Amino acid sequence: MSQTTPFNATGRRKTAVAHAWLSPAEEGKSGKIEINRHSFEEYLPTDQLQNVVLQPFYATNTIKKYNVRLVAKGGGIHGQAGAMSLAIARSLVLADEENKKLLREQGLLTRDPRMKERKKAGRPGARKRFQFSKR
């Protein structure tokens, strides 16, 4: 793949979906992260959420080496952060196959399969039951 073509991948978490496009940062300029046309710090206000998204870069020691454009849809902000992390990790594998081992060891290439359980008929929630009355 050529250096000018951005590496793109998709990540999912709960009901959130994120698409990531990675392109190598120019010399002398640090990697810029843009999420849904907002700045990284504006979209993810807490350090905890920012660290979730940056985890693949720390694992592969590629922080500030790529410009990242992310599009996140669905779910909440925590689900979107997890989806963005997976999308970035998959993009880093496309950029350099050697990253795969590092990311796999940290569990960053595994999609979290946990989903919300559906509500069942005749009950108030997925597992909750109405109050039982003997008399």
Residue pairs with C-beta under 8 A, 6 or more apart in sequence:
1 7
1 94
3 24
4 23
6 21
6 22
6 23
6 69
7 21
7 22
7 23
7 91
7 92
7 94
7 95
8 19
8 20
8 21
8 22
8 91
8 94
9 19
9 20
9 87
9 88
9 90
9 91
9 93
9 94
10 17
10 18
10 19
10 20
10 87
10 90
11 17
11 18
11 20
11 82
11 83
11 84
11 85
11 86
11 87
11 88
11 89
11 90
11 111
12 18
12 83
12 86
12 111
13 75
13 79
13 80
13 81
13 82
13 83
13 86
13 111
13 112
14 75
14 76
14 79
14 82
14 112
14 114
14 115
14 116
15 74
15 75
15 79
15 115
15 116
16 72
16 73
16 74
16 75
16 76
16 79
16 80
16 82
16 83
17 72
17 73
17 74
17 75
17 83
18 70
18 71
18 72
18 73
18 80
18 83
18 84
18 86
18 87
19 70
19 71
19 72
19 87
20 68
20 69
20 70
20 84
20 87
20 88
20 90
20 91
21 68
21 69
21 70
21 91
22 66
22 67
22 68
22 88
22 91
22 92
22 95
23 66
23 67
24 65
24 66
24 67
25 31
25 32
25 64
25 65
25 66
25 67
30 64
31 63
31 64
31 65
31 66
31 67
31 68
32 67
32 68
33 39
33 40
33 53
33 67
33 68
33 70
34 40
34 68
34 69
34 70
35 43
35 44
35 70
35 71
35 72
35 84
36 43
36 70
36 71
36 72
40 50
40 53
41 50
44 50
44 53
44 77
44 81
49 77
49 78
49 81
52 81
52 82
52 84
52 85
53 81
53 84
53 85
53 88
54 63
55 85
55 106
55 108
56 85
56 88
56 89
56 92
56 103
56 108
57 63
57 64
57 65
57 66
57 88
57 92
59 89
59 102
59 103
59 105
59 106
59 108
60 92
60 96
60 99
60 102
60 103
62 92
62 99
66 92
66 95
68 88
70 84
70 87
70 88
72 80
72 83
72 84
73 80
74 80
75 83
82 112
85 108
86 108
86 109
86 111
89 103
89 108
89 109
90 109
92 99
92 103
93 99
93 100
93 103
93 109
100 109
103 109
116 126
117 126
117 127
118 126
119 125
119 126
120 126
120 127
123 129
123 130
124 130
